[in-house]
Amino acid sequence: MRADLIYASSPAGEGDGVVTYGEAFTVQPFGNSLVTMTLTGAQIEQVLEDQACGANEASPRILQPSYTLRYEWRASGPPCDKVDPASITIAAPESWTTRGTPAGSTPSFVSFAT
């Protein structure tokens, strides 16, 4: 993804290809805010399961987590049990930032609302 960020520095002078918080915030759809939260390992497992559970069961919604998070996804696994908990490698608790909609009142990722 970083290879796609090829552009000259803005007048603020942060350097070529550097994305500022303000620039990232500007591209958020529908005026959503960014929400940062700290999740335990169990909460992260549940969020990962939410990708193909409940409202997402018929058409999974795959998250794009940080490169520091690794886990195994079993497409053939039963609904709500596609992530192997033993395969999750992170340093818990983990800080997550998401746009306001998944973290709030959406039925797609109910674990973010708890």
Phi and psi in radians as a Rosetta constraint file:
Dihedral C 1 N 2 CA 2 C 2 CIRCULARHARMONIC -1.071 0.35
Dihedral N 2 CA 2 C 2 N 3 CIRCULARHARMONIC -0.485 0.35
Dihedral C 2 N 3 CA 3 C 3 CIRCULARHARMONIC -1.122 0.35
Dihedral N 3 CA 3 C 3 N 4 CIRCULARHARMONIC -0.408 0.35
Dihedral C 3 N 4 CA 4 C 4 CIRCULARHARMONIC -1.364 0.35
Dihedral N 4 CA 4 C 4 N 5 CIRCULARHARMONIC -0.214 0.35
Dihedral C 4 N 5 CA 5 C 5 CIRCULARHARMONIC -1.648 0.35
Dihedral N 5 CA 5 C 5 N 6 CIRCULARHARMONIC 1.199 0.35
Dihedral C 5 N 6 CA 6 C 6 CIRCULARHARMONIC -1.938 0.35
Dihedral N 6 CA 6 C 6 N 7 CIRCULARHARMONIC 1.757 0.35
Dihedral C 6 N 7 CA 7 C 7 CIRCULARHARMONIC -2.785 0.35
Dihedral N 7 CA 7 C 7 N 8 CIRCULARHARMONIC 2.855 0.35
Dihedral C 7 N 8 CA 8 C 8 CIRCULARHARMONIC -1.336 0.35
Dihedral N 8 CA 8 C 8 N 9 CIRCULARHARMONIC 2.766 0.35
Dihedral C 8 N 9 CA 9 C 9 CIRCULARHARMONIC -1.033 0.35
Dihedral N 9 CA 9 C 9 N 10 CIRCULARHARMONIC 2.587 0.35
Dihedral C 9 N 10 CA 10 C 10 CIRCULARHARMONIC -1.356 0.35
Dihedral N 10 CA 10 C 10 N 11 CIRCULARHARMONIC 3.028 0.35
Dihedral C 10 N 11 CA 11 C 11 CIRCULARHARMONIC -1.032 0.35
Dihedral N 11 CA 11 C 11 N 12 CIRCULARHARMONIC -0.317 0.35
Dihedral C 11 N 12 CA 12 C 12 CIRCULARHARMONIC -1.215 0.35
Dihedral N 12 CA 12 C 12 N 13 CIRCULARHARMONIC -0.339 0.35
Dihedral C 12 N 13 CA 13 C 13 CIRCULARHARMONIC 1.402 0.35
Dihedral N 13 CA 13 C 13 N 14 CIRCULARHARMONIC 0.515 0.35
Dihedral C 13 N 14 CA 14 C 14 CIRCULARHARMONIC -1.343 0.35
Dihedral N 14 CA 14 C 14 N 15 CIRCULARHARMONIC -0.179 0.35
Dihedral C 14 N 15 CA 15 C 15 CIRCULARHARMONIC 1.947 0.35
Dihedral N 15 CA 15 C 15 N 16 CIRCULARHARMONIC 2.645 0.35
Dihedral C 15 N 16 CA 16 C 16 CIRCULARHARMONIC -1.052 0.35
Dihedral N 16 CA 16 C 16 N 17 CIRCULARHARMONIC 2.313 0.35
Dihedral C 16 N 17 CA 17 C 17 CIRCULARHARMONIC 1.323 0.35
Dihedral N 17 CA 17 C 17 N 18 CIRCULARHARMONIC 0.045 0.35
Dihedral C 17 N 18 CA 18 C 18 CIRCULARHARMONIC -1.487 0.35
Dihedral N 18 CA 18 C 18 N 19 CIRCULARHARMONIC 2.217 0.35
Dihedral C 18 N 19 CA 19 C 19 CIRCULARHARMONIC -1.745 0.35
Dihedral N 19 CA 19 C 19 N 20 CIRCULARHARMONIC 2.124 0.35
Dihedral C 19 N 20 CA 20 C 20 CIRCULARHARMONIC -1.508 0.35
Dihedral N 20 CA 20 C 20 N 21 CIRCULARHARMONIC 2.847 0.35
Dihedral C 20 N 21 CA 21 C 21 CIRCULARHARMONIC -0.991 0.35
Dihedral N 21 CA 21 C 21 N 22 CIRCULARHARMONIC -0.753 0.35
Dihedral C 21 N 22 CA 22 C 22 CIRCULARHARMONIC -1.076 0.35
Dihedral N 22 CA 22 C 22 N 23 CIRCULARHARMONIC -0.705 0.35
Dihedral C 22 N 23 CA 23 C 23 CIRCULARHARMONIC -1.174 0.35
Dihedral N 23 CA 23 C 23 N 24 CIRCULARHARMONIC -0.705 0.35
Dihedral C 23 N 24 CA 24 C 24 CIRCULARHARMONIC -1.161 0.35
Dihedral N 24 CA 24 C 24 N 25 CIRCULARHARMONIC -0.714 0.35
Dihedral C 24 N 25 CA 25 C 25 CIRCULARHARMONIC -1.118 0.35
Dihedral N 25 CA 25 C 25 N 26 CIRCULARHARMONIC -0.629 0.35
Dihedral C 25 N 26 CA 26 C 26 CIRCULARHARMONIC -1.038 0.35
Dihedral N 26 CA 26 C 26 N 27 CIRCULARHARMONIC -0.557 0.35
Dihedral C 26 N 27 CA 27 C 27 CIRCULARHARMONIC -1.550 0.35
Dihedral N 27 CA 27 C 27 N 28 CIRCULARHARMONIC 0.009 0.35
Dihedral C 27 N 28 CA 28 C 28 CIRCULARHARMONIC -1.144 0.35
Dihedral N 28 CA 28 C 28 N 29 CIRCULARHARMONIC 2.300 0.35
Dihedral C 28 N 29 CA 29 C 29 CIRCULARHARMONIC -1.271 0.35
Dihedral N 29 CA 29 C 29 N 30 CIRCULARHARMONIC 2.596 0.35
Dihedral C 29 N 30 CA 30 C 30 CIRCULARHARMONIC 1.020 0.35
Dihedral N 30 CA 30 C 30 N 31 CIRCULARHARMONIC 0.442 0.35
Dihedral C 30 N 31 CA 31 C 31 CIRCULARHARMONIC 1.207 0.35
Dihedral N 31 CA 31 C 31 N 32 CIRCULARHARMONIC 0.354 0.35
Dihedral C 31 N 32 CA 32 C 32 CIRCULARHARMONIC -1.116 0.35
Dihedral N 32 CA 32 C 32 N 33 CIRCULARHARMONIC 2.576 0.35
Dihedral C 32 N 33 CA 33 C 33 CIRCULARHARMONIC -1.604 0.35
Dihedral N 33 CA 33 C 33 N 34 CIRCULARHARMONIC 2.888 0.35
Dihedral C 33 N 34 CA 34 C 34 CIRCULARHARMONIC -1.697 0.35
Dihedral N 34 CA 34 C 34 N 35 CIRCULARHARMONIC 2.419 0.35
Dihedral C 34 N 35 CA 35 C 35 CIRCULARHARMONIC -2.127 0.35
Dihedral N 35 CA 35 C 35 N 36 CIRCULARHARMONIC 2.243 0.35
Dihedral C 35 N 36 CA 36 C 36 CIRCULARHARMONIC -1.949 0.35
Dihedral N 36 CA 36 C 36 N 37 CIRCULARHARMONIC 2.327 0.35
Dihedral C 36 N 37 CA 37 C 37 CIRCULARHARMONIC -2.465 0.35
Dihedral N 37 CA 37 C 37 N 38 CIRCULARHARMONIC 2.766 0.35
Dihedral C 37 N 38 CA 38 C 38 CIRCULARHARMONIC -1.825 0.35
Dihedral N 38 CA 38 C 38 N 39 CIRCULARHARMONIC 2.216 0.35
Dihedral C 38 N 39 CA 39 C 39 CIRCULARHARMONIC -2.070 0.35
Dihedral N 39 CA 39 C 39 N 40 CIRCULARHARMONIC 2.530 0.35
Dihedral C 39 N 40 CA 40 C 40 CIRCULARHARMONIC -1.396 0.35
Dihedral N 40 CA 40 C 40 N 41 CIRCULARHARMONIC 2.997 0.35
Dihedral C 40 N 41 CA 41 C 41 CIRCULARHARMONIC -1.022 0.35
Dihedral N 41 CA 41 C 41 N 42 CIRCULARHARMONIC -0.738 0.35
Dihedral C 41 N 42 CA 42 C 42 CIRCULARHARMONIC -1.129 0.35
Dihedral N 42 CA 42 C 42 N 43 CIRCULARHARMONIC -0.688 0.35
Dihedral C 42 N 43 CA 43 C 43 CIRCULARHARMONIC -1.169 0.35
Dihedral N 43 CA 43 C 43 N 44 CIRCULARHARMONIC -0.674 0.35
Dihedral C 43 N 44 CA 44 C 44 CIRCULARHARMONIC -1.127 0.35
Dihedral N 44 CA 44 C 44 N 45 CIRCULARHARMONIC -0.742 0.35
Dihedral C 44 N 45 CA 45 C 45 CIRCULARHARMONIC -1.017 0.35
Dihedral N 45 CA 45 C 45 N 46 CIRCULARHARMONIC -0.753 0.35
Dihedral C 45 N 46 CA 46 C 46 CIRCULARHARMONIC -1.163 0.35
Dihedral N 46 CA 46 C 46 N 47 CIRCULARHARMONIC -0.700 0.35
Dihedral C 46 N 47 CA 47 C 47 CIRCULARHARMONIC -1.071 0.35
Dihedral N 47 CA 47 C 47 N 48 CIRCULARHARMONIC -0.730 0.35
Dihedral C 47 N 48 CA 48 C 48 CIRCULARHARMONIC -1.126 0.35
Dihedral N 48 CA 48 C 48 N 49 CIRCULARHARMONIC -0.659 0.35
Dihedral C 48 N 49 CA 49 C 49 CIRCULARHARMONIC -1.171 0.35
Dihedral N 49 CA 49 C 49 N 50 CIRCULARHARMONIC -0.570 0.35
Dihedral C 49 N 50 CA 50 C 50 CIRCULARHARMONIC -1.029 0.35
Dihedral N 50 CA 50 C 50 N 51 CIRCULARHARMONIC -0.346 0.35
Dihedral C 50 N 51 CA 51 C 51 CIRCULARHARMONIC -1.032 0.35
Dihedral N 51 CA 51 C 51 N 52 CIRCULARHARMONIC -0.514 0.35
Dihedral C 51 N 52 CA 52 C 52 CIRCULARHARMONIC -2.379 0.35
Dihedral N 52 CA 52 C 52 N 53 CIRCULARHARMONIC 0.729 0.35
Dihedral C 52 N 53 CA 53 C 53 CIRCULARHARMONIC -2.401 0.35
Dihedral N 53 CA 53 C 53 N 54 CIRCULARHARMONIC 2.664 0.35
Dihedral C 53 N 54 CA 54 C 54 CIRCULARHARMONIC 1.038 0.35
Dihedral N 54 CA 54 C 54 N 55 CIRCULARHARMONIC -2.150 0.35
Dihedral C 54 N 55 CA 55 C 55 CIRCULARHARMONIC -1.107 0.35
Dihedral N 55 CA 55 C 55 N 56 CIRCULARHARMONIC -0.331 0.35
Dihedral C 55 N 56 CA 56 C 56 CIRCULARHARMONIC -1.731 0.35
Dihedral N 56 CA 56 C 56 N 57 CIRCULARHARMONIC 0.046 0.35
Dihedral C 56 N 57 CA 57 C 57 CIRCULARHARMONIC -1.087 0.35
Dihedral N 57 CA 57 C 57 N 58 CIRCULARHARMONIC -0.799 0.35
Dihedral C 57 N 58 CA 58 C 58 CIRCULARHARMONIC -1.242 0.35
Dihedral N 58 CA 58 C 58 N 59 CIRCULARHARMONIC -0.589 0.35
Dihedral C 58 N 59 CA 59 C 59 CIRCULARHARMONIC -2.456 0.35
Dihedral N 59 CA 59 C 59 N 60 CIRCULARHARMONIC 1.570 0.35
Dihedral C 59 N 60 CA 60 C 60 CIRCULARHARMONIC -0.943 0.35
Dihedral N 60 CA 60 C 60 N 61 CIRCULARHARMONIC 2.483 0.35
Dihedral C 60 N 61 CA 61 C 61 CIRCULARHARMONIC -1.952 0.35
Dihedral N 61 CA 61 C 61 N 62 CIRCULARHARMONIC 1.803 0.35
Dihedral C 61 N 62 CA 62 C 62 CIRCULARHARMONIC -1.511 0.35
Dihedral N 62 CA 62 C 62 N 63 CIRCULARHARMONIC 2.176 0.35
Dihedral C 62 N 63 CA 63 C 63 CIRCULARHARMONIC -1.300 0.35
Dihedral N 63 CA 63 C 63 N 64 CIRCULARHARMONIC 2.811 0.35
Dihedral C 63 N 64 CA 64 C 64 CIRCULARHARMONIC -2.050 0.35
Dihedral N 64 CA 64 C 64 N 65 CIRCULARHARMONIC 1.398 0.35
Dihedral C 64 N 65 CA 65 C 65 CIRCULARHARMONIC -1.319 0.35
Dihedral N 65 CA 65 C 65 N 66 CIRCULARHARMONIC 3.004 0.35
Dihedral C 65 N 66 CA 66 C 66 CIRCULARHARMONIC -1.039 0.35
Dihedral N 66 CA 66 C 66 N 67 CIRCULARHARMONIC 2.684 0.35
Dihedral C 66 N 67 CA 67 C 67 CIRCULARHARMONIC -1.122 0.35
Dihedral N 67 CA 67 C 67 N 68 CIRCULARHARMONIC -0.250 0.35
Dihedral C 67 N 68 CA 68 C 68 CIRCULARHARMONIC -1.402 0.35
Dihedral N 68 CA 68 C 68 N 69 CIRCULARHARMONIC -0.162 0.35
Dihedral C 68 N 69 CA 69 C 69 CIRCULARHARMONIC -1.770 0.35
Dihedral N 69 CA 69 C 69 N 70 CIRCULARHARMONIC 2.218 0.35
Dihedral C 69 N 70 CA 70 C 70 CIRCULARHARMONIC -2.195 0.35
Dihedral N 70 CA 70 C 70 N 71 CIRCULARHARMONIC 2.436 0.35
Dihedral C 70 N 71 CA 71 C 71 CIRCULARHARMONIC -2.805 0.35
Dihedral N 71 CA 71 C 71 N 72 CIRCULARHARMONIC 2.796 0.35
Dihedral C 71 N 72 CA 72 C 72 CIRCULARHARMONIC -1.769 0.35
Dihedral N 72 CA 72 C 72 N 73 CIRCULARHARMONIC 2.314 0.35
Dihedral C 72 N 73 CA 73 C 73 CIRCULARHARMONIC -1.936 0.35
Dihedral N 73 CA 73 C 73 N 74 CIRCULARHARMONIC 2.160 0.35
Dihedral C 73 N 74 CA 74 C 74 CIRCULARHARMONIC -1.821 0.35
Dihedral N 74 CA 74 C 74 N 75 CIRCULARHARMONIC 1.705 0.35
Dihedral C 74 N 75 CA 75 C 75 CIRCULARHARMONIC -1.031 0.35
Dihedral N 75 CA 75 C 75 N 76 CIRCULARHARMONIC -0.532 0.35
Dihedral C 75 N 76 CA 76 C 76 CIRCULARHARMONIC -1.477 0.35
Dihedral N 76 CA 76 C 76 N 77 CIRCULARHARMONIC -0.065 0.35
Dihedral C 76 N 77 CA 77 C 77 CIRCULARHARMONIC -1.208 0.35
Dihedral N 77 CA 77 C 77 N 78 CIRCULARHARMONIC 2.818 0.35
Dihedral C 77 N 78 CA 78 C 78 CIRCULARHARMONIC -1.180 0.35
Dihedral N 78 CA 78 C 78 N 79 CIRCULARHARMONIC 2.762 0.35
Dihedral C 78 N 79 CA 79 C 79 CIRCULARHARMONIC -0.944 0.35
Dihedral N 79 CA 79 C 79 N 80 CIRCULARHARMONIC 2.460 0.35
Dihedral C 79 N 80 CA 80 C 80 CIRCULARHARMONIC 1.186 0.35
Dihedral N 80 CA 80 C 80 N 81 CIRCULARHARMONIC 0.251 0.35
Dihedral C 80 N 81 CA 81 C 81 CIRCULARHARMONIC -2.594 0.35
Dihedral N 81 CA 81 C 81 N 82 CIRCULARHARMONIC 0.880 0.35
Dihedral C 81 N 82 CA 82 C 82 CIRCULARHARMONIC -1.774 0.35
Dihedral N 82 CA 82 C 82 N 83 CIRCULARHARMONIC -0.214 0.35
Dihedral C 82 N 83 CA 83 C 83 CIRCULARHARMONIC -1.794 0.35
Dihedral N 83 CA 83 C 83 N 84 CIRCULARHARMONIC 2.262 0.35
Dihedral C 83 N 84 CA 84 C 84 CIRCULARHARMONIC -1.430 0.35
Dihedral N 84 CA 84 C 84 N 85 CIRCULARHARMONIC 1.912 0.35
Dihedral C 84 N 85 CA 85 C 85 CIRCULARHARMONIC -1.004 0.35
Dihedral N 85 CA 85 C 85 N 86 CIRCULARHARMONIC -0.564 0.35
Dihedral C 85 N 86 CA 86 C 86 CIRCULARHARMONIC -1.198 0.35
Dihedral N 86 CA 86 C 86 N 87 CIRCULARHARMONIC -0.312 0.35
Dihedral C 86 N 87 CA 87 C 87 CIRCULARHARMONIC -1.531 0.35
Dihedral N 87 CA 87 C 87 N 88 CIRCULARHARMONIC -0.177 0.35
Dihedral C 87 N 88 CA 88 C 88 CIRCULARHARMONIC -1.289 0.35
Dihedral N 88 CA 88 C 88 N 89 CIRCULARHARMONIC 2.130 0.35
Dihedral C 88 N 89 CA 89 C 89 CIRCULARHARMONIC -2.126 0.35
Dihedral N 89 CA 89 C 89 N 90 CIRCULARHARMONIC 1.932 0.35
Dihedral C 89 N 90 CA 90 C 90 CIRCULARHARMONIC -2.662 0.35
Dihedral N 90 CA 90 C 90 N 91 CIRCULARHARMONIC 2.981 0.35
Dihedral C 90 N 91 CA 91 C 91 CIRCULARHARMONIC -1.780 0.35
Dihedral N 91 CA 91 C 91 N 92 CIRCULARHARMONIC 1.781 0.35
Dihedral C 91 N 92 CA 92 C 92 CIRCULARHARMONIC -1.447 0.35
Dihedral N 92 CA 92 C 92 N 93 CIRCULARHARMONIC 2.562 0.35
Dihedral C 92 N 93 CA 93 C 93 CIRCULARHARMONIC -1.293 0.35
Dihedral N 93 CA 93 C 93 N 94 CIRCULARHARMONIC 2.666 0.35
Dihedral C 93 N 94 CA 94 C 94 CIRCULARHARMONIC -1.969 0.35
Dihedral N 94 CA 94 C 94 N 95 CIRCULARHARMONIC 2.410 0.35
Dihedral C 94 N 95 CA 95 C 95 CIRCULARHARMONIC -1.561 0.35
Dihedral N 95 CA 95 C 95 N 96 CIRCULARHARMONIC 2.235 0.35
Dihedral C 95 N 96 CA 96 C 96 CIRCULARHARMONIC -2.100 0.35
Dihedral N 96 CA 96 C 96 N 97 CIRCULARHARMONIC 2.460 0.35
Dihedral C 96 N 97 CA 97 C 97 CIRCULARHARMONIC -2.128 0.35
Dihedral N 97 CA 97 C 97 N 98 CIRCULARHARMONIC 2.296 0.35
Dihedral C 97 N 98 CA 98 C 98 CIRCULARHARMONIC -2.475 0.35
Dihedral N 98 CA 98 C 98 N 99 CIRCULARHARMONIC 2.846 0.35
Dihedral C 98 N 99 CA 99 C 99 CIRCULARHARMONIC -1.268 0.35
Dihedral N 99 CA 99 C 99 N 100 CIRCULARHARMONIC 2.772 0.35
Dihedral C 99 N 100 CA 100 C 100 CIRCULARHARMONIC -0.971 0.35
Dihedral N 100 CA 100 C 100 N 101 CIRCULARHARMONIC -0.625 0.35
Dihedral C 100 N 101 CA 101 C 101 CIRCULARHARMONIC -1.095 0.35
Dihedral N 101 CA 101 C 101 N 102 CIRCULARHARMONIC -0.925 0.35
Dihedral C 101 N 102 CA 102 C 102 CIRCULARHARMONIC -1.072 0.35
Dihedral N 102 CA 102 C 102 N 103 CIRCULARHARMONIC -0.532 0.35
Dihedral C 102 N 103 CA 103 C 103 CIRCULARHARMONIC -1.442 0.35
Dihedral N 103 CA 103 C 103 N 104 CIRCULARHARMONIC -0.135 0.35
Dihedral C 103 N 104 CA 104 C 104 CIRCULARHARMONIC -1.987 0.35
Dihedral N 104 CA 104 C 104 N 105 CIRCULARHARMONIC -2.061 0.35
Dihedral C 104 N 105 CA 105 C 105 CIRCULARHARMONIC -1.652 0.35
Dihedral N 105 CA 105 C 105 N 106 CIRCULARHARMONIC 0.739 0.35
Dihedral C 105 N 106 CA 106 C 106 CIRCULARHARMONIC -1.794 0.35
Dihedral N 106 CA 106 C 106 N 107 CIRCULARHARMONIC 2.442 0.35
Dihedral C 106 N 107 CA 107 C 107 CIRCULARHARMONIC -1.345 0.35
Dihedral N 107 CA 107 C 107 N 108 CIRCULARHARMONIC -0.137 0.35
Dihedral C 107 N 108 CA 108 C 108 CIRCULARHARMONIC -1.281 0.35
Dihedral N 108 CA 108 C 108 N 109 CIRCULARHARMONIC -0.652 0.35
Dihedral C 108 N 109 CA 109 C 109 CIRCULARHARMONIC -2.264 0.35
Dihedral N 109 CA 109 C 109 N 110 CIRCULARHARMONIC 1.307 0.35
Dihedral C 109 N 110 CA 110 C 110 CIRCULARHARMONIC -1.131 0.35
Dihedral N 110 CA 110 C 110 N 111 CIRCULARHARMONIC -0.433 0.35
Dihedral C 110 N 111 CA 111 C 111 CIRCULARHARMONIC -1.158 0.35
Dihedral N 111 CA 111 C 111 N 112 CIRCULARHARMONIC -0.486 0.35
Dihedral C 111 N 112 CA 112 C 112 CIRCULARHARMONIC -1.187 0.35
Dihedral N 112 CA 112 C 112 N 113 CIRCULARHARMONIC -0.453 0.35
Dihedral C 112 N 113 CA 113 C 113 CIRCULARHARMONIC -1.465 0.35
Dihedral N 113 CA 113 C 113 N 114 CIRCULARHARMONIC -0.166 0.35
